[in-house]
Amino acid sequence: MTPRTRADLETIPAYVPGKSYPGAIKLASNETTHGPLPSVRKAIEEAVDQANRYPDNGHIALIAALADYLGVPAANIAAGCGSVSLCQELVHATCKDGDEVVFAWRSFEAYPVVTQVAGAVPVRVPLTADHGHDLDAMLAAITDRTRLIFVCNPNNPTGTALTKAELERFLDAVPPHILVALDEAYFEYNRSDLDGITLLHDRPNLVVLRTFSKAYGLAGIRVGYAIADSALIATLGKVHITFSVNAVAQAAAIASLEASDELLARTDGVIAERGRVRDALRSAGYEVAESSANFVYLPLGAQSRPFAAASAEAGVLLRPYEDDGVRITIGDPHENDAFLAFALSEDTRSIAKVGAQR
Ligand SMILES: *Cc1c(COP(=O)(O)O)cnc(C)c1O
């Protein structure tokens, strides 16, 4: 007999590890292509020397470095084992059984999972026709059970971004007892005037999430952070899994902040490539969502899975989203060229049902 576990977890799909294609170009996870800078590697090595000691559960040095970098008091910052764990902490901090969490769909795949694991109810609000957040529909989805709203900006997987005015209007309309989590995992790739931190003033129901996994290149090391009113930060501490941000991660994040000029300069190259890939795809007849992140999204509908399967066979790994679309991370120019060679070929365009087909 198997032990009795929660029946409601059966509706959460089991994690399926990606098929491995040795030697394939990986454009599936929005990572950067560069390994750690020498200064970051050195900090990692030094932290390893202390591996017998517990990490600082208050993340004091990391939070001080973030406070200094962001110009925000330390009491307004929390660290987590990747910002996905902060998403989970936010649900635990706001929801009990049956409470509702509103988010756009499609959006970050972790939102429904962390919601259901906490016993809360995911409320998915369809994107607009141009693949962005439908903020009016999200407002209309609020009920007296709503406790938390995720707004992913730029949105993963579509890349679309809100304007500052759109977001401010939304925040002003959300009842102040409902927490809004603005997930800015791709903030560093967004060249708009929208910086969530500037909206925190006088909004104790707003929390901004950022991560070292994307532009800072530490996806394998796991550090994210939240910026919010100090009362919310204190509450997050209560649901935080003790010592989950390990010492190597804290040291690597601090060293990466010290190298932020060099790391952020790389985002310009990604953005130039993003424009090149988008233009080439559009010229070939593809619809491409307007992206403010380090990936592009093709709404291929039912052709999404066959497209991604053919791409894998051609040596380029992408991320399909059921019958909605595929997301392609912007990599190095030669990697993007390999993807474009695949996508622009006549065979592929007939799979995708786009462009001039004979
Ligand atoms: C990648 C990503 C995150 C962060 O992931 P971590 O590696 O856990 O920091 C958070 N939100 C979105 C939308 C993402 O795409």
The ligand as an SDF file (V2000), in Angstrom:
LIG
                    3D

 15 15  0  0  0  0  0  0  0  0999 V2000
   12.9990   32.7240  -14.6200 C   0  0  0  0  0  0  0  0  0  0  0  0
   11.8490   33.3580  -13.9400 C   0  0  0  0  0  0  0  0  0  0  0  0
   11.8300   33.5790  -12.5700 C   0  0  0  0  0  0  0  0  0  0  0  0
   12.9500   33.3130  -11.6660 C   0  0  0  0  0  0  0  0  0  0  0  0
   13.4560   32.1500  -11.5350 O   0  0  0  0  0  0  0  0  0  0  0  0
   14.5040   31.8400  -10.4000 P   0  0  0  0  0  0  0  0  0  0  0  0
   15.5650   31.1330  -11.1460 O   0  0  0  0  0  0  0  0  0  0  0  0
   13.7480   31.0120   -9.4430 O   0  0  0  0  0  0  0  0  0  0  0  0
   14.9540   33.1200   -9.7800 O   0  0  0  0  0  0  0  0  0  0  0  0
   10.7640   34.2280  -11.9900 C   0  0  0  0  0  0  0  0  0  0  0  0
    9.7430   34.6320  -12.7340 N   0  0  0  0  0  0  0  0  0  0  0  0
    9.7390   34.4510  -14.0460 C   0  0  0  0  0  0  0  0  0  0  0  0
    8.6000   34.9750  -14.8200 C   0  0  0  0  0  0  0  0  0  0  0  0
   10.7660   33.7920  -14.6920 C   0  0  0  0  0  0  0  0  0  0  0  0
   10.7180   33.6020  -16.0040 O   0  0  0  0  0  0  0  0  0  0  0  0
  1  2  1  0
  2  3  1  0
  2 14  2  0
  3  4  1  0
  3 10  2  0
  4  5  1  0
  5  6  1  0
  6  7  2  0
  6  8  1  0
  6  9  1  0
 10 11  1  0
 11 12  2  0
 12 13  1  0
 12 14  1  0
 14 15  1  0
M  END
$$$$
